[in-house]
Amino acid sequence: MTKAIGFLEVQGYSVALAAMDQACKAADITIEGMDCNNPAQGDHAPIPVVVQVKFTGSVSDVKVALEVAKGEAKKHIPEEDILTHLIPSALKGLEKLLPLGKVKIR
């Protein structure tokens, strides 16, 4: 079975953690990697870090996780600062790229 891949991108590390905490409680997903970047506004941004979380699961679980994560993130930041994306059937081998990033998961 090919796993679906979900992406959540938000401003703020604590927002990402809160959103993914709820997503993991709502769906059977595995967090594969996290990455942090500076926002386009740089030092002028209200939150100085953009966090992307990459996770896998069945298509239905990833959809639920994305909905729940976005709902939680909207409690903390404006909706326009939240990006989500679903790849329902990823190309074989793509999963090797998911853990790559500045944040190392141990």
TAUR-V964549 format. One record per residue. N is the residue number from 1. RES is the residue in one letter. PSI is psi in whole degrees, 0 to 359 (* if undefined). D_CENTER is the distance of its C-alpha to the mean C-alpha in whole Angstrom. Layout:
((N	RES	PSI	D_CENTER) (N	RES	PSI	D_CENTER))
This chain:
((1	M	130	22) (2	T	130	19) (3	K	150	16) (4	A	155	13) (5	I	134	10) (6	G	146	7) (7	F	131	4) (8	L	126	3) (9	E	124	5) (10	V	163	8) (11	Q	122	11) (12	G	126	12) (13	Y	318	11) (14	S	327	12) (15	V	317	10) (16	A	317	7) (17	L	316	9) (18	A	316	11) (19	A	316	8) (20	M	332	7) (21	D	312	11) (22	Q	321	12) (23	A	317	10) (24	C	330	11) (25	K	335	14) (26	A	339	14) (27	A	159	14) (28	D	88	15) (29	I	163	11) (30	T	124	11) (31	I	123	8) (32	E	334	10) (33	G	161	9) (34	M	149	7) (35	D	148	9) (36	C	141	11) (37	N	165	13) (38	N	142	16) (39	P	162	16) (40	A	328	18) (41	Q	353	21) (42	G	228	21) (43	D	347	23) (44	H	355	23) (45	A	143	20) (46	P	330	20) (47	I	119	17) (48	P	17	17) (49	V	139	14) (50	V	130	11) (51	V	131	7) (52	Q	129	5) (53	V	132	3) (54	K	128	5) (55	F	161	7) (56	T	163	10) (57	G	189	13) (58	S	162	15) (59	V	314	15) (60	S	321	16) (61	D	320	14) (62	V	320	10) (63	K	313	12) (64	V	314	13) (65	A	318	9) (66	L	318	8) (67	E	314	11) (68	V	316	11) (69	A	316	8) (70	K	318	9) (71	G	318	13) (72	E	316	12) (73	A	323	11) (74	K	342	14) (75	K	341	16) (76	H	330	15) (77	I	161	15) (78	P	148	16) (79	E	327	14) (80	E	349	15) (81	D	15	13) (82	I	125	10) (83	L	138	8) (84	T	151	7) (85	H	145	9) (86	L	129	10) (87	I	106	13) (88	P	329	15) (89	S	94	17) (90	A	151	16) (91	L	136	19) (92	K	133	20) (93	G	342	20) (94	L	330	16) (95	E	337	15) (96	K	335	17) (97	L	340	14) (98	L	320	11) (99	P	349	12) (100	L	137	14) (101	G	181	13) (102	K	333	14) (103	V	122	13) (104	K	127	15) (105	I	127	14) (106	R	*	17))
